[in-house]
Amino acid sequence: MDYGPILIGLLVGIVVGATSTGGGALLTPALVLIARVPVATAIASDVLIASGMKLFGGGIYALRGEVHWQTVGRLASGSVVGAVAGIWLLNRIPVAALDAYLARALGIVLIVAGAALVLRLTVGARSHPQRTPRWQVTVLVGLATGMLVSMTSIGSGSILLCVLALYYPLSATTIVGTDLVHALVVSLVATAGHSLAGRVDVALAATVLVGAVPGVLIGARMAVAVPERVLRAGLAAVLITIGLQMAIFTTSPAHAEPAAPATPEGRVSWIMQP
């Protein structure tokens, strides 16, 4: 048994538990760069993993009454459409070039996510917003988030949290709860679309979750001992560094290696030979 995905899940879970962010932003590039999972498979499997993690996390906040359901509904009305549109766009890209295109897109979004984390560090110095943005704005934010999540697995925990913190008059815990519940909706839609396209590796997702679940619990305890600003600053630096690497040094689609062959079970193999 390969314990690499379990270890990756453990480490990512610790970061998520300690900072409430970094799930997709760390997990997808870790699977690509360390476990050598094809980019398309890593993204598709990550949204399935996110569905499991958001189900438990969002449920806890919902039971506490720390979810702003009106904002969830408005975001979801745009993000469901965005997720479907993102899957449709991915299905239009030739399979042989898909991983190369996605790697570059993933690198760019990682840089944006890292910058968003840096921006969140300054939120405390800003005056708290007094009014909720117009519903049309929230729908458009959801639309963009849905496309990002379905195409890169990133956008909810890192970028959307920053937008909610900057422009919505919600408490810190309600922002997290609202984001988690909305992320569950988007992840489920994206997972369904990727599954129909044959990109989800259920075995990989289950293996990563074996490490991610205890990792979240460990991270939650670590958050008490390590200052959150230090953790977020370090995470931002890591995301920007990885993003630059993937955006700049990814092989161009014209020279990309052939896609990994399908396994006898009909799914893409996530184990790549060195």
Rosetta blueprint (number, residue, H / E / L):
1 M L
2 D L
3 Y L
4 G H
5 P H
6 I H
7 L H
8 I H
9 G H
10 L H
11 L H
12 V H
13 G H
14 I H
15 V H
16 V H
17 G H
18 A H
19 T H
20 S L
21 T L
22 G L
23 G H
24 G H
25 A H
26 L H
27 L H
28 T H
29 P H
30 A H
31 L H
32 V H
33 L H
34 I L
35 A L
36 R L
37 V L
38 P L
39 V H
40 A H
41 T H
42 A H
43 I H
44 A H
45 S H
46 D H
47 V H
48 L H
49 I H
50 A H
51 S H
52 G H
53 M H
54 K H
55 L H
56 F H
57 G H
58 G H
59 G H
60 I H
61 Y H
62 A H
63 L H
64 R L
65 G L
66 E L
67 V L
68 H L
69 W H
70 Q H
71 T H
72 V H
73 G H
74 R H
75 L H
76 A H
77 S H
78 G H
79 S H
80 V H
81 V H
82 G H
83 A H
84 V H
85 A H
86 G H
87 I H
88 W H
89 L H
90 L H
91 N H
92 R H
93 I L
94 P L
95 V H
96 A H
97 A H
98 L H
99 D H
100 A H
101 Y H
102 L H
103 A H
104 R H
105 A H
106 L H
107 G H
108 I H
109 V H
110 L H
111 I H
112 V H
113 A H
114 G H
115 A H
116 A H
117 L H
118 V H
119 L H
120 R H
121 L H
122 T L
123 V H
124 G H
125 A H
126 R L
127 S L
128 H L
129 P L
130 Q L
131 R L
132 T L
133 P L
134 R L
135 W H
136 Q H
137 V H
138 T H
139 V H
140 L H
141 V H
142 G H
143 L H
144 A H
145 T H
146 G H
147 M H
148 L H
149 V H
150 S H
151 M H
152 T H
153 S L
154 I L
155 G L
156 S H
157 G H
158 S H
159 I H
160 L H
161 L H
162 C H
163 V H
164 L H
165 A H
166 L H
167 Y H
168 Y L
169 P L
170 L L
171 S L
172 A H
173 T H
174 T H
175 I H
176 V H
177 G H
178 T H
179 D H
180 L H
181 V H
182 H H
183 A H
184 L H
185 V H
186 V H
187 S H
188 L H
189 V H
190 A H
191 T H
192 A H
193 G H
194 H H
195 S H
196 L H
197 A L
198 G L
199 R L
200 V L
201 D L
202 V H
203 A H
204 L H
205 A H
206 A H
207 T H
208 V H
209 L H
210 V H
211 G H
212 A H
213 V H
214 P H
215 G H
216 V H
217 L H
218 I H
219 G H
220 A H
221 R H
222 M H
223 A H
224 V H
225 A H
226 V L
227 P L
228 E H
229 R H
230 V H
231 L H
232 R H
233 A H
234 G H
235 L H
236 A H
237 A H
238 V H
239 L H
240 I H
241 T H
242 I H
243 G H
244 L H
245 Q H
246 M H
247 A H
248 I H
249 F H
250 T L
251 T L
252 S L
253 P H
254 A H
255 H H
256 A L
257 E L
258 P L
259 A L
260 A L
261 P L
262 A E
263 T L
264 P L
265 E L
266 G L
267 R L
268 V E
269 S L
270 W L
271 I L
272 M L
273 Q L
274 P L
